């Protein structure tokens, strides 16, 4: 995986902005980030031509005002970090399209966006960005405090699970004193009774195979001496996402890291059903959706037309 050298932080002039700024500062210290783009996207403006003719500086003044507001808030909550450059960008249009294009133009390593719980707003932009961005996405719920002592990495032992685990290991190595919990959620297949085994017996068989697969999976990864604790959770209600969030809260994890499924132009729009559901369901903990940088490159022109 890669260090977060260039970071885009999506602000929207709500109380959530302070939380995002604090997380950006936390990430920047760990990664020795070189550039942050604090960005605000104004929804498509519908200002009559007659009004613009009468007040030709209206939009320019609005943009200047927003940049100044962002700068004031950042200066109040972002510590001075040596070697770090900060830019303030205000754009007009569709949030996800503008941020995707900006991430591509700036070759960003990560986008940070907020997850509103009590504040008005939806999580649609988070899902679109997770599907389409060419870099990783950190979704931060309102009220979250930047802290890393324990991370949960849900895993089905696939290649994109490997991406997520390597990201978690890198974070742990940079931060120090971090425990990683690797969770595999398994289920008992509906036809288990044809084997002559009880539900409980077949559950143990499934768990045993999960344990074997974890050992194979972790052997392929350089853990850099970081403690990784496997846990196995049986899903008996066909909702693995609920089990993931419940486990994260049970172990008092500070965040969840999951890999995006899309790796090529043909699959880039599909981040995986578990990641999709996690974005929808999780409003408790920061969620990092990892994607190897540039894996969505090549479909950007198409995406921006959607």
Secondary structure, DSSP 8 states (H G I E B T S, - for coil): -----EEEEEE-SSTHHHHHHHHHHHHHHHHT--EEEEEEEE------HHHHHH-TTHHHHHHHHHHHHHHHHHHHHS---TT-EEEEEEEES-HHHHHHHHHHHHT-SEEEEEE-SSSS--SHHHHHHHHH-SSEEEEEETT-----SEEEEE--SSHHHHHHHHHHHHHHHHH-S-EEEEEEEE---TTGGGGT--HHHHHHHHHHHHHHHHHHHHHTS--TT--EEEEEEE-SSS-HHHHHHHHHHHTT-SEEEEE----STTTTT---HHHHHHHHH--SSEEEEE--TTTTTTSHHHHTT-
